Structures are given as C-alpha cells and as structure tokens.
Amino acid sequence: MFALIVFFFILNKLHAQCPYYVDRNNGNNANCWLDQSGEYGTKEGALTLYFTSTQYPTAPYISLVWLNSAVAPVYVGAPSPPNISLNFLGLYWYSVTYCYYNGNIQPAGSSTYTLELTSQNGTVISKCTFDNTGFGATTPVLATPLSIQALTDAIACQNGSTTFTVYPSNGTVTAYQWEVSTDGGVNYTPINNTSANPSGITYSGTTTATLTAIISSSAAVNPTNAPLYRCVLTSGGIKYYSGAGKLTVKAAPPMPVIVSGP
C-alpha cells in the first residue's frame, strides 16, 4: 500500500506544472551557472529546480518571487542549461540552477516562497509555492503584482524605424528603462536616447512605455544574434522585467528605377 501511495504521489508531481523539488542556497558564495551581478545587483544565493521533461520541455524562467504573500524585491537570473540527473524508462529528470539577487529567498520569518515560472518571452506557465524543505506547499493568497503584456517582435528595414511598447496593468509605474541584449538574452545593457547599441541603431523614448528604434543604413542585416529588447518597470519600489522582443533588420529596398519615355 505504501509503495502504491508513493507511486501516485510521484505520478501527480510529474504531471504538475511545478518542479517537484527546489534546493535553495542563500549566500553570495553559492554556485550557479551565470552570475549576472552587473545586471541585477548583489548576488544573494542560488536555486536549483528539479523537474521532468514532461513538465517543462525547456528550462523555465523565474520572473517574480513572493515571500509569504508579499511580492519580494528579489530578481532571478537566467537558467543554466538543463542537466540530466536521471533517465527512468525514457523519462528525463532535469536539474537547472539560477542565481538570485538583491535579497534572500525564505529569510527568517517567512513560511513559504512562491516562484512565478515563465517562458523566455515572459508568458506565465505557473506559480509554484514551496516551504522551507523545498517541497510544494499550499499557495497563500498572493499580492497582485504589476502585470506586463509580452512584447511583440518587430521587423524593420535599414533607413527605417520601429517601436516596442509595454502595456502594464494592476499597478502604477513610476519609471521605465529600456535595455538591449546582443548575446541572445544572456546580458542586457540599459540604453538612452544617445545610445548606438548595436552599431547603426539609435533610439528615442528609452524611459517611456514606447521605445523607438531608428535603423540606419549601416545597421547589420540579420546578424547572428538579433538585438533583443526588454523594459524594466518600477512599481511600488519593485522592479519588473518585461519579456524580450526581437528586432529583425532587413536590407533597404532598392531605389526605384525611373524610365523616361522614348
């Protein structure tokens, strides 16, 4: 009977949209795959999520953290490449590690922490709550965070322009800051209205809800790593990161040929 109970417990975990276990390691010496301290602030620790290939075909991102029921000013970096920890009857069990910044997860006085798991473009997959042991717990009534609609990819020609716009809801935004990545989303750099990053692309509206990218004739066409843009929004003293939008640059169309009459 006990074995049967364990079997159904595991089966339930495998089909849930939450990792079956989280290993949390507070402390700036914690090992994690990618240290993005320059982007998010002081590294405070590492999380390792354990899940199966049926739960997440690709490693999820962590966009928000709640301590008990309150949104926490803790920022979680990009996931490591999945490590296969077990292959059981063709079912792969993965572990993925993340650095986190600007505050500890599950400090003294908090009974649970909740992670919002998303795809790379910011689409919410699930919210998963864990207790101090790293196993699942009952999700408390969570404070409503700022909600940000996913960005839409854009295509523009040389000598043209395009825009990216964020649409926040459920809160008051006190600051916007647009950022660009030229390495596939690993690192982001803040941009301003005098930036030329990547070369040949300048901007306006870098601290507003709408960013305009102005593409010159020297901008690279279809580079290996097309620029990705995201917006950092501040609401209630907490920073929120939008999903990424990709800019594809096309060659300028040829000038029309005017043929005169005979």
PyRosetta script that sets phi, psi and omega in degrees:
from pyrosetta import init, pose_from_sequence

init()
pose = pose_from_sequence("MFALIVFFFILNKLHAQCPYYVDRNNGNNANCWLDQSGEYGTKEGALTLYFTSTQYPTAPYISLVWLNSAVAPVYVGAPSPPNISLNFLGLYWYSVTYCYYNGNIQPAGSSTYTLELTSQNGTVISKCTFDNTGFGATTPVLATPLSIQALTDAIACQNGSTTFTVYPSNGTVTAYQWEVSTDGGVNYTPINNTSANPSGITYSGTTTATLTAIISSSAAVNPTNAPLYRCVLTSGGIKYYSGAGKLTVKAAPPMPVIVSGP")
pose.set_psi(1, -43.7)
pose.set_omega(1, 180.0)
pose.set_phi(2, -60.3)
pose.set_psi(2, -43.1)
pose.set_omega(2, 179.8)
pose.set_phi(3, -61.6)
pose.set_psi(3, -37.1)
pose.set_omega(3, 179.6)
pose.set_phi(4, -66.6)
pose.set_psi(4, -40.8)
pose.set_omega(4, 178.2)
pose.set_phi(5, -61.9)
pose.set_psi(5, -45.2)
pose.set_omega(5, 179.5)
pose.set_phi(6, -61.5)
pose.set_psi(6, -41.2)
pose.set_omega(6, -180.0)
pose.set_phi(7, -59.4)
pose.set_psi(7, -47.5)
pose.set_omega(7, -178.6)
pose.set_phi(8, -70.3)
pose.set_psi(8, -31.0)
pose.set_omega(8, 175.5)
pose.set_phi(9, -62.6)
pose.set_psi(9, -46.4)
pose.set_omega(9, 179.3)
pose.set_phi(10, -65.6)
pose.set_psi(10, -41.8)
pose.set_omega(10, 179.5)
pose.set_phi(11, -60.0)
pose.set_psi(11, -41.6)
pose.set_omega(11, 178.1)
pose.set_phi(12, -63.1)
pose.set_psi(12, -41.7)
pose.set_omega(12, 179.8)
pose.set_phi(13, -64.6)
pose.set_psi(13, -37.1)
pose.set_omega(13, -176.6)
pose.set_phi(14, -66.9)
pose.set_psi(14, -30.3)
pose.set_omega(14, -177.6)
pose.set_phi(15, -94.9)
pose.set_psi(15, -7.7)
pose.set_omega(15, 177.9)
pose.set_phi(16, -75.2)
pose.set_psi(16, 152.9)
pose.set_omega(16, 177.9)
pose.set_phi(17, -90.2)
pose.set_psi(17, 39.3)
pose.set_omega(17, 176.4)
pose.set_phi(18, -137.2)
pose.set_psi(18, 145.5)
pose.set_omega(18, 173.7)
pose.set_phi(19, -57.3)
pose.set_psi(19, 148.0)
pose.set_omega(19, -178.5)
pose.set_phi(20, -82.9)
pose.set_psi(20, -12.0)
pose.set_omega(20, 178.1)
pose.set_phi(21, -160.9)
pose.set_psi(21, 146.6)
pose.set_omega(21, 175.3)
pose.set_phi(22, -129.5)
pose.set_psi(22, 128.5)
pose.set_omega(22, 175.4)
pose.set_phi(23, -101.0)
pose.set_psi(23, 116.2)
pose.set_omega(23, -176.2)
pose.set_phi(24, -108.4)
pose.set_psi(24, 132.7)
pose.set_omega(24, -178.1)
pose.set_phi(25, -133.2)
pose.set_psi(25, 94.8)
pose.set_omega(25, 175.9)
pose.set_phi(26, -71.8)
pose.set_psi(26, 145.1)
pose.set_omega(26, 178.1)
pose.set_phi(27, 126.9)
pose.set_psi(27, 136.9)
pose.set_omega(27, -173.7)
pose.set_phi(28, -74.4)
pose.set_psi(28, -2.9)
pose.set_omega(28, 175.0)
pose.set_phi(29, -95.4)
pose.set_psi(29, 2.4)
pose.set_omega(29, -179.2)
pose.set_phi(30, -63.3)
pose.set_psi(30, 141.5)
pose.set_omega(30, -180.0)
pose.set_phi(31, -82.5)
pose.set_psi(31, 133.1)
pose.set_omega(31, 172.5)
pose.set_phi(32, -150.5)
pose.set_psi(32, 162.6)
pose.set_omega(32, -168.4)
pose.set_phi(33, -66.6)
pose.set_psi(33, -43.2)
pose.set_omega(33, -171.7)
pose.set_phi(34, -135.6)
pose.set_psi(34, 115.4)
pose.set_omega(34, 179.0)
pose.set_phi(35, -90.3)
pose.set_psi(35, 109.9)
pose.set_omega(35, -179.3)
pose.set_phi(36, -107.4)
pose.set_psi(36, 40.8)
pose.set_omega(36, -177.1)
pose.set_phi(37, -58.1)
pose.set_psi(37, -36.6)
pose.set_omega(37, -179.5)
pose.set_phi(38, -66.9)
pose.set_psi(38, -18.4)
pose.set_omega(38, -178.1)
pose.set_phi(39, -97.6)
pose.set_psi(39, -40.7)
pose.set_omega(39, -172.5)
pose.set_phi(40, -110.1)
pose.set_psi(40, -14.4)
pose.set_omega(40, -177.0)
pose.set_phi(41, 114.7)
pose.set_psi(41, -160.3)
pose.set_omega(41, -174.4)
pose.set_phi(42, -67.6)
pose.set_psi(42, 130.0)
pose.set_omega(42, 176.3)
pose.set_phi(43, -71.2)
pose.set_psi(43, 130.0)
pose.set_omega(43, -177.4)
pose.set_phi(44, -112.4)
pose.set_psi(44, -15.2)
pose.set_omega(44, -179.1)
pose.set_phi(45, 168.1)
pose.set_psi(45, -166.8)
pose.set_omega(45, -177.9)
pose.set_phi(46, -141.0)
pose.set_psi(46, 148.5)
pose.set_omega(46, 173.1)
pose.set_phi(47, -118.4)
pose.set_psi(47, 140.0)
pose.set_omega(47, 170.2)
pose.set_phi(48, -121.0)
pose.set_psi(48, 121.6)
pose.set_omega(48, 178.5)
pose.set_phi(49, -100.6)
pose.set_psi(49, 139.0)
pose.set_omega(49, 178.6)
pose.set_phi(50, -117.0)
pose.set_psi(50, 126.0)
pose.set_omega(50, -177.3)
pose.set_phi(51, -154.4)
pose.set_psi(51, 176.8)
pose.set_omega(51, -178.9)
pose.set_phi(52, -113.2)
pose.set_psi(52, 166.1)
pose.set_omega(52, -179.8)
pose.set_phi(53, -65.8)
pose.set_psi(53, -21.0)
pose.set_omega(53, 177.1)
pose.set_phi(54, -78.7)
pose.set_psi(54, -24.7)
pose.set_omega(54, -179.9)
pose.set_phi(55, -79.3)
pose.set_psi(55, -47.1)
pose.set_omega(55, -177.3)
pose.set_phi(56, -139.4)
pose.set_psi(56, 108.7)
pose.set_omega(56, 176.9)
pose.set_phi(57, -61.9)
pose.set_psi(57, -30.7)
pose.set_omega(57, 174.3)
pose.set_phi(58, -129.2)
pose.set_psi(58, 158.7)
pose.set_omega(58, -176.5)
pose.set_phi(59, -63.2)
pose.set_psi(59, 129.6)
pose.set_omega(59, 178.6)
pose.set_phi(60, -75.7)
pose.set_psi(60, 160.1)
pose.set_omega(60, 171.0)
pose.set_phi(61, -99.2)
pose.set_psi(61, 159.6)
pose.set_omega(61, 178.5)
pose.set_phi(62, -116.8)
pose.set_psi(62, 113.0)
pose.set_omega(62, -173.0)
pose.set_phi(63, -97.9)
pose.set_psi(63, -28.8)
pose.set_omega(63, -177.6)
pose.set_phi(64, -142.8)
pose.set_psi(64, 153.0)
pose.set_omega(64, 176.6)
pose.set_phi(65, -131.2)
pose.set_psi(65, 133.6)
pose.set_omega(65, 170.4)
pose.set_phi(66, -112.1)
pose.set_psi(66, 138.9)
pose.set_omega(66, 168.7)
pose.set_phi(67, -106.2)
pose.set_psi(67, 121.1)
pose.set_omega(67, -165.0)
pose.set_phi(68, 55.3)
pose.set_psi(68, -116.3)
pose.set_omega(68, -177.7)
pose.set_phi(69, -110.9)
pose.set_psi(69, 1.1)
pose.set_omega(69, -174.3)
pose.set_phi(70, -98.8)
pose.set_psi(70, 138.0)
pose.set_omega(70, 174.2)
pose.set_phi(71, -63.2)
pose.set_psi(71, 131.2)
pose.set_omega(71, -176.1)
pose.set_phi(72, -106.3)
pose.set_psi(72, 146.6)
pose.set_omega(72, 177.5)
pose.set_phi(73, -80.2)
pose.set_psi(73, 49.0)
pose.set_omega(73, 179.8)
pose.set_phi(74, -109.0)
pose.set_psi(74, 129.4)
pose.set_omega(74, -177.5)
pose.set_phi(75, -113.6)
pose.set_psi(75, 133.5)
pose.set_omega(75, -175.6)
pose.set_phi(76, -111.5)
pose.set_psi(76, 130.9)
pose.set_omega(76, -176.5)
pose.set_phi(77, -80.4)
pose.set_psi(77, -171.4)
pose.set_omega(77, -176.0)
pose.set_phi(78, -69.2)
pose.set_psi(78, 151.5)
pose.set_omega(78, 178.9)
pose.set_phi(79, -75.1)
pose.set_psi(79, 152.0)
pose.set_omega(79, 172.2)
pose.set_phi(80, -73.2)
pose.set_psi(80, 163.3)
pose.set_omega(80, 170.6)
pose.set_phi(81, -59.5)
pose.set_psi(81, 139.6)
pose.set_omega(81, -178.7)
pose.set_phi(82, -60.4)
pose.set_psi(82, 136.9)
pose.set_omega(82, 175.5)
pose.set_phi(83, -107.1)
pose.set_psi(83, 125.5)
pose.set_omega(83, -179.7)
pose.set_phi(84, -77.4)
pose.set_psi(84, 112.5)
pose.set_omega(84, -179.2)
pose.set_phi(85, -94.9)
pose.set_psi(85, -19.5)
pose.set_omega(85, -179.7)
pose.set_phi(86, -162.5)
pose.set_psi(86, 141.5)
pose.set_omega(86, 172.3)
pose.set_phi(87, -122.4)
pose.set_psi(87, 105.5)
pose.set_omega(87, -176.1)
pose.set_phi(88, -117.4)
pose.set_psi(88, 108.8)
pose.set_omega(88, 179.0)
pose.set_phi(89, 55.2)
pose.set_psi(89, 39.9)
pose.set_omega(89, 178.4)
pose.set_phi(90, 82.5)
pose.set_psi(90, -0.4)
pose.set_omega(90, 177.3)
pose.set_phi(91, -98.1)
pose.set_psi(91, 118.6)
pose.set_omega(91, -176.2)
pose.set_phi(92, -89.7)
pose.set_psi(92, 133.1)
pose.set_omega(92, 175.5)
pose.set_phi(93, -106.7)
pose.set_psi(93, 123.2)
pose.set_omega(93, -174.3)
pose.set_phi(94, -110.7)
pose.set_psi(94, 155.3)
pose.set_omega(94, 165.5)
pose.set_phi(95, -126.6)
pose.set_psi(95, 139.2)
pose.set_omega(95, -178.7)
pose.set_phi(96, -136.0)
pose.set_psi(96, 135.6)
pose.set_omega(96, -176.2)
pose.set_phi(97, -112.8)
pose.set_psi(97, 143.7)
pose.set_omega(97, 179.7)
pose.set_phi(98, -131.8)
pose.set_psi(98, 142.9)
pose.set_omega(98, 165.5)
pose.set_phi(99, -85.3)
pose.set_psi(99, 150.3)
pose.set_omega(99, 169.6)
pose.set_phi(100, -131.9)
pose.set_psi(100, 159.5)
pose.set_omega(100, -163.6)
pose.set_phi(101, -137.6)
pose.set_psi(101, 156.3)
pose.set_omega(101, 169.0)
pose.set_phi(102, 72.2)
pose.set_psi(102, 3.4)
pose.set_omega(102, 176.6)
pose.set_phi(103, 172.5)
pose.set_psi(103, 152.3)
pose.set_omega(103, 179.1)
pose.set_phi(104, -79.3)
pose.set_psi(104, 148.5)
pose.set_omega(104, 172.8)
pose.set_phi(105, -94.9)
pose.set_psi(105, 129.5)
pose.set_omega(105, -178.4)
pose.set_phi(106, 65.8)
pose.set_psi(106, 55.1)
pose.set_omega(106, 173.5)
pose.set_phi(107, -73.3)
pose.set_psi(107, 174.8)
pose.set_omega(107, 179.0)
pose.set_phi(108, -57.8)
pose.set_psi(108, 136.1)
pose.set_omega(108, 178.8)
pose.set_phi(109, 99.9)
pose.set_psi(109, -11.2)
pose.set_omega(109, 177.2)
pose.set_phi(110, -104.1)
pose.set_psi(110, 133.6)
pose.set_omega(110, -178.4)
pose.set_phi(111, -95.2)
pose.set_psi(111, -23.9)
pose.set_omega(111, 178.7)
pose.set_phi(112, -142.1)
pose.set_psi(112, 160.3)
pose.set_omega(112, 167.7)
pose.set_phi(113, -134.4)
pose.set_psi(113, 145.1)
pose.set_omega(113, -175.9)
pose.set_phi(114, -121.9)
pose.set_psi(114, 133.6)
pose.set_omega(114, 179.7)
pose.set_phi(115, -112.4)
pose.set_psi(115, 132.6)
pose.set_omega(115, 172.1)
pose.set_phi(116, -94.3)
pose.set_psi(116, 116.4)
pose.set_omega(116, -177.2)
pose.set_phi(117, -98.8)
pose.set_psi(117, 134.0)
pose.set_omega(117, -176.5)
pose.set_phi(118, -135.0)
pose.set_psi(118, 168.7)
pose.set_omega(118, 166.8)
pose.set_phi(119, -77.0)
pose.set_psi(119, 174.3)
pose.set_omega(119, -178.2)
pose.set_phi(120, -62.6)
pose.set_psi(120, -30.7)
pose.set_omega(120, -178.8)
pose.set_phi(121, -86.6)
pose.set_psi(121, 5.5)
pose.set_omega(121, 174.1)
pose.set_phi(122, 97.6)
pose.set_psi(122, 0.1)
pose.set_omega(122, 177.9)
pose.set_phi(123, -69.6)
pose.set_psi(123, 125.2)
pose.set_omega(123, -176.2)
pose.set_phi(124, -71.3)
pose.set_psi(124, 129.2)
pose.set_omega(124, 176.6)
pose.set_phi(125, -96.0)
pose.set_psi(125, -49.5)
pose.set_omega(125, -178.2)
pose.set_phi(126, -167.5)
pose.set_psi(126, 164.7)
pose.set_omega(126, 170.4)
pose.set_phi(127, -115.7)
pose.set_psi(127, 127.0)
pose.set_omega(127, -172.5)
pose.set_phi(128, -126.6)
pose.set_psi(128, 128.8)
pose.set_omega(128, -176.7)
pose.set_phi(129, -109.0)
pose.set_psi(129, 139.6)
pose.set_omega(129, -177.7)
pose.set_phi(130, -132.0)
pose.set_psi(130, 152.0)
pose.set_omega(130, 175.4)
pose.set_phi(131, -98.4)
pose.set_psi(131, -170.5)
pose.set_omega(131, -173.6)
pose.set_phi(132, -68.7)
pose.set_psi(132, -14.4)
pose.set_omega(132, 178.7)
pose.set_phi(133, -85.6)
pose.set_psi(133, -13.3)
pose.set_omega(133, -177.1)
pose.set_phi(134, 94.8)
pose.set_psi(134, -2.1)
pose.set_omega(134, 177.3)
pose.set_phi(135, -96.0)
pose.set_psi(135, 165.4)
pose.set_omega(135, -177.3)
pose.set_phi(136, -61.6)
pose.set_psi(136, 148.8)
pose.set_omega(136, 178.6)
pose.set_phi(137, -137.2)
pose.set_psi(137, 168.4)
pose.set_omega(137, 178.0)
pose.set_phi(138, -68.2)
pose.set_psi(138, 129.2)
pose.set_omega(138, -178.0)
pose.set_phi(139, -72.5)
pose.set_psi(139, 125.6)
pose.set_omega(139, 177.2)
pose.set_phi(140, -74.2)
pose.set_psi(140, 174.5)
pose.set_omega(140, 174.1)
pose.set_phi(141, -73.8)
pose.set_psi(141, 110.8)
pose.set_omega(141, -172.0)
pose.set_phi(142, -87.7)
pose.set_psi(142, 141.6)
pose.set_omega(142, 172.4)
pose.set_phi(143, -61.5)
pose.set_psi(143, 141.9)
pose.set_omega(143, -178.0)
pose.set_phi(144, -75.1)
pose.set_psi(144, 119.4)
pose.set_omega(144, 178.8)
pose.set_phi(145, -85.0)
pose.set_psi(145, 171.4)
pose.set_omega(145, 170.2)
pose.set_phi(146, -62.0)
pose.set_psi(146, 135.6)
pose.set_omega(146, 178.8)
pose.set_phi(147, -107.6)
pose.set_psi(147, 134.9)
pose.set_omega(147, -177.0)
pose.set_phi(148, -126.7)
pose.set_psi(148, 122.3)
pose.set_omega(148, 176.9)
pose.set_phi(149, -68.0)
pose.set_psi(149, 139.6)
pose.set_omega(149, -178.3)
pose.set_phi(150, -59.2)
pose.set_psi(150, 143.1)
pose.set_omega(150, 177.7)
pose.set_phi(151, -71.4)
pose.set_psi(151, 153.4)
pose.set_omega(151, 177.1)
pose.set_phi(152, -101.5)
pose.set_psi(152, 133.8)
pose.set_omega(152, 176.3)
pose.set_phi(153, -61.9)
pose.set_psi(153, 156.0)
pose.set_omega(153, -177.2)
pose.set_phi(154, -132.9)
pose.set_psi(154, 151.7)
pose.set_omega(154, 175.1)
pose.set_phi(155, -126.5)
pose.set_psi(155, 133.2)
pose.set_omega(155, 179.1)
pose.set_phi(156, -145.8)
pose.set_psi(156, 152.4)
pose.set_omega(156, 178.4)
pose.set_phi(157, -93.8)
pose.set_psi(157, 157.2)
pose.set_omega(157, 169.6)
pose.set_phi(158, -53.5)
pose.set_psi(158, 144.1)
pose.set_omega(158, -176.2)
pose.set_phi(159, 68.0)
pose.set_psi(159, 17.8)
pose.set_omega(159, 176.8)
pose.set_phi(160, -121.6)
pose.set_psi(160, -164.3)
pose.set_omega(160, 178.8)
pose.set_phi(161, -153.8)
pose.set_psi(161, 164.7)
pose.set_omega(161, 177.0)
pose.set_phi(162, -154.4)
pose.set_psi(162, 170.2)
pose.set_omega(162, -177.6)
pose.set_phi(163, -130.6)
pose.set_psi(163, 154.0)
pose.set_omega(163, 168.6)
pose.set_phi(164, -123.9)
pose.set_psi(164, 135.9)
pose.set_omega(164, -178.4)
pose.set_phi(165, -131.7)
pose.set_psi(165, 135.9)
pose.set_omega(165, 173.2)
pose.set_phi(166, -101.4)
pose.set_psi(166, 143.8)
pose.set_omega(166, -179.0)
pose.set_phi(167, -123.4)
pose.set_psi(167, 88.8)
pose.set_omega(167, -179.6)
pose.set_phi(168, -82.7)
pose.set_psi(168, 154.4)
pose.set_omega(168, 173.8)
pose.set_phi(169, -148.2)
pose.set_psi(169, 170.5)
pose.set_omega(169, 179.0)
pose.set_phi(170, 68.9)
pose.set_psi(170, 26.0)
pose.set_omega(170, 178.1)
pose.set_phi(171, 176.1)
pose.set_psi(171, 172.6)
pose.set_omega(171, 178.6)
pose.set_phi(172, -105.2)
pose.set_psi(172, 124.0)
pose.set_omega(172, 179.9)
pose.set_phi(173, -89.8)
pose.set_psi(173, 126.9)
pose.set_omega(173, 179.7)
pose.set_phi(174, -103.0)
pose.set_psi(174, -13.2)
pose.set_omega(174, 179.3)
pose.set_phi(175, -159.1)
pose.set_psi(175, 144.3)
pose.set_omega(175, 173.3)
pose.set_phi(176, -122.5)
pose.set_psi(176, 142.3)
pose.set_omega(176, 172.3)
pose.set_phi(177, -146.5)
pose.set_psi(177, 118.0)
pose.set_omega(177, 179.0)
pose.set_phi(178, -85.6)
pose.set_psi(178, 147.8)
pose.set_omega(178, 179.8)
pose.set_phi(179, -135.0)
pose.set_psi(179, 157.1)
pose.set_omega(179, 179.6)
pose.set_phi(180, -127.9)
pose.set_psi(180, 146.2)
pose.set_omega(180, 173.7)
pose.set_phi(181, -122.9)
pose.set_psi(181, 134.8)
pose.set_omega(181, 176.8)
pose.set_phi(182, -117.8)
pose.set_psi(182, 16.1)
pose.set_omega(182, 178.6)
pose.set_phi(183, -127.6)
pose.set_psi(183, 33.7)
pose.set_omega(183, 175.7)
pose.set_phi(184, 79.1)
pose.set_psi(184, 18.6)
pose.set_omega(184, 177.5)
pose.set_phi(185, 95.4)
pose.set_psi(185, 5.9)
pose.set_omega(185, 178.9)
pose.set_phi(186, -73.3)
pose.set_psi(186, -45.5)
pose.set_omega(186, -179.8)
pose.set_phi(187, -128.8)
pose.set_psi(187, 143.0)
pose.set_omega(187, 177.1)
pose.set_phi(188, -121.7)
pose.set_psi(188, 145.1)
pose.set_omega(188, -179.9)
pose.set_phi(189, -123.8)
pose.set_psi(189, 130.5)
pose.set_omega(189, 176.3)
pose.set_phi(190, -60.6)
pose.set_psi(190, 144.8)
pose.set_omega(190, 178.0)
pose.set_phi(191, -119.9)
pose.set_psi(191, 157.0)
pose.set_omega(191, 175.2)
pose.set_phi(192, -132.8)
pose.set_psi(192, -177.6)
pose.set_omega(192, -173.6)
pose.set_phi(193, -73.8)
pose.set_psi(193, -2.2)
pose.set_omega(193, 175.3)
pose.set_phi(194, -113.4)
pose.set_psi(194, 3.8)
pose.set_omega(194, -179.0)
pose.set_phi(195, -68.7)
pose.set_psi(195, 151.5)
pose.set_omega(195, 169.0)
pose.set_phi(196, -134.3)
pose.set_psi(196, 72.2)
pose.set_omega(196, -174.6)
pose.set_phi(197, -139.5)
pose.set_psi(197, 113.8)
pose.set_omega(197, -2.2)
pose.set_phi(198, -71.2)
pose.set_psi(198, 171.3)
pose.set_omega(198, -176.8)
pose.set_phi(199, -55.0)
pose.set_psi(199, 134.6)
pose.set_omega(199, 177.4)
pose.set_phi(200, 93.8)
pose.set_psi(200, -3.3)
pose.set_omega(200, 179.0)
pose.set_phi(201, -124.0)
pose.set_psi(201, 123.5)
pose.set_omega(201, 176.2)
pose.set_phi(202, -117.8)
pose.set_psi(202, 175.5)
pose.set_omega(202, -167.9)
pose.set_phi(203, -140.9)
pose.set_psi(203, 160.9)
pose.set_omega(203, 164.2)
pose.set_phi(204, -141.4)
pose.set_psi(204, 157.6)
pose.set_omega(204, 179.9)
pose.set_phi(205, 73.6)
pose.set_psi(205, 29.0)
pose.set_omega(205, -174.0)
pose.set_phi(206, -72.0)
pose.set_psi(206, -12.7)
pose.set_omega(206, 175.7)
pose.set_phi(207, -120.9)
pose.set_psi(207, 31.1)
pose.set_omega(207, 176.9)
pose.set_phi(208, -127.0)
pose.set_psi(208, 179.4)
pose.set_omega(208, -179.5)
pose.set_phi(209, -72.4)
pose.set_psi(209, -19.2)
pose.set_omega(209, -178.5)
pose.set_phi(210, -121.2)
pose.set_psi(210, 120.9)
pose.set_omega(210, 176.9)
pose.set_phi(211, -98.4)
pose.set_psi(211, 131.9)
pose.set_omega(211, 173.9)
pose.set_phi(212, -107.8)
pose.set_psi(212, 124.4)
pose.set_omega(212, 175.9)
pose.set_phi(213, -102.4)
pose.set_psi(213, 125.2)
pose.set_omega(213, -176.9)
pose.set_phi(214, -108.3)
pose.set_psi(214, 115.9)
pose.set_omega(214, -171.4)
pose.set_phi(215, -101.1)
pose.set_psi(215, 123.0)
pose.set_omega(215, 179.3)
pose.set_phi(216, -91.0)
pose.set_psi(216, 176.4)
pose.set_omega(216, 179.8)
pose.set_phi(217, -69.4)
pose.set_psi(217, -16.5)
pose.set_omega(217, -178.6)
pose.set_phi(218, -91.2)
pose.set_psi(218, -3.6)
pose.set_omega(218, -179.6)
pose.set_phi(219, -65.1)
pose.set_psi(219, 139.9)
pose.set_omega(219, -179.0)
pose.set_phi(220, -66.7)
pose.set_psi(220, 138.2)
pose.set_omega(220, 178.7)
pose.set_phi(221, -93.0)
pose.set_psi(221, 125.9)
pose.set_omega(221, 178.4)
pose.set_phi(222, 46.3)
pose.set_psi(222, 58.7)
pose.set_omega(222, 179.1)
pose.set_phi(223, -67.0)
pose.set_psi(223, 165.4)
pose.set_omega(223, 179.8)
pose.set_phi(224, -57.1)
pose.set_psi(224, -45.7)
pose.set_omega(224, 175.1)
pose.set_phi(225, -112.4)
pose.set_psi(225, 95.5)
pose.set_omega(225, 177.4)
pose.set_phi(226, -61.9)
pose.set_psi(226, 142.9)
pose.set_omega(226, -178.2)
pose.set_phi(227, -62.4)
pose.set_psi(227, 138.3)
pose.set_omega(227, 175.1)
pose.set_phi(228, -111.4)
pose.set_psi(228, 140.2)
pose.set_omega(228, -178.6)
pose.set_phi(229, -121.7)
pose.set_psi(229, 143.0)
pose.set_omega(229, 172.0)
pose.set_phi(230, -143.1)
pose.set_psi(230, 164.1)
pose.set_omega(230, 178.3)
pose.set_phi(231, -119.8)
pose.set_psi(231, 136.9)
pose.set_omega(231, 174.2)
pose.set_phi(232, -100.6)
pose.set_psi(232, 117.3)
pose.set_omega(232, -178.2)
pose.set_phi(233, -109.8)
pose.set_psi(233, 137.9)
pose.set_omega(233, 177.6)
pose.set_phi(234, -107.8)
pose.set_psi(234, 127.4)
pose.set_omega(234, 178.9)
pose.set_phi(235, -145.9)
pose.set_psi(235, 125.9)
pose.set_omega(235, -179.6)
pose.set_phi(236, 61.5)
pose.set_psi(236, 29.2)
pose.set_omega(236, 179.6)
pose.set_phi(237, 79.5)
pose.set_psi(237, 4.1)
pose.set_omega(237, -179.3)
pose.set_phi(238, -116.0)
pose.set_psi(238, 139.9)
pose.set_omega(238, 179.0)
pose.set_phi(239, -91.5)
pose.set_psi(239, 137.6)
pose.set_omega(239, 176.9)
pose.set_phi(240, -121.2)
pose.set_psi(240, 139.7)
pose.set_omega(240, -177.3)
pose.set_phi(241, -111.0)
pose.set_psi(241, 123.6)
pose.set_omega(241, 177.3)
pose.set_phi(242, -71.7)
pose.set_psi(242, 163.7)
pose.set_omega(242, 169.5)
pose.set_phi(243, -67.2)
pose.set_psi(243, 171.0)
pose.set_omega(243, -175.6)
pose.set_phi(244, -92.0)
pose.set_psi(244, 145.3)
pose.set_omega(244, 171.4)
pose.set_phi(245, -118.6)
pose.set_psi(245, 134.5)
pose.set_omega(245, -175.9)
pose.set_phi(246, -96.9)
pose.set_psi(246, 139.2)
pose.set_omega(246, 174.6)
pose.set_phi(247, -106.1)
pose.set_psi(247, 121.3)
pose.set_omega(247, 175.1)
pose.set_phi(248, -104.7)
pose.set_psi(248, 123.0)
pose.set_omega(248, -179.6)
pose.set_phi(249, -99.6)
pose.set_psi(249, 127.5)
pose.set_omega(249, 177.6)
pose.set_phi(250, -107.5)
pose.set_psi(250, 156.1)
pose.set_omega(250, 177.9)
pose.set_phi(251, -64.3)
pose.set_psi(251, 146.8)
pose.set_omega(251, 177.0)
pose.set_phi(252, -62.1)
pose.set_psi(252, 138.9)
pose.set_omega(252, 177.7)
pose.set_phi(253, -64.2)
pose.set_psi(253, 150.1)
pose.set_omega(253, 180.0)
pose.set_phi(254, -65.6)
pose.set_psi(254, 150.2)
pose.set_omega(254, 177.1)
pose.set_phi(255, -64.8)
pose.set_psi(255, 139.9)
pose.set_omega(255, 178.3)
pose.set_phi(256, -65.6)
pose.set_psi(256, 145.4)
pose.set_omega(256, 177.8)
pose.set_phi(257, -96.8)
pose.set_psi(257, 122.0)
pose.set_omega(257, 179.9)
pose.set_phi(258, -96.6)
pose.set_psi(258, 118.4)
pose.set_omega(258, -179.1)
pose.set_phi(259, -101.9)
pose.set_psi(259, 121.9)
pose.set_omega(259, 179.5)
pose.set_phi(260, -82.0)
pose.set_psi(260, 165.6)
pose.set_omega(260, -179.4)
pose.set_phi(261, -71.9)
pose.set_psi(261, 171.9)
pose.set_omega(261, -179.0)
pose.set_phi(262, -62.4)
pose.dump_pdb("model.pdb")
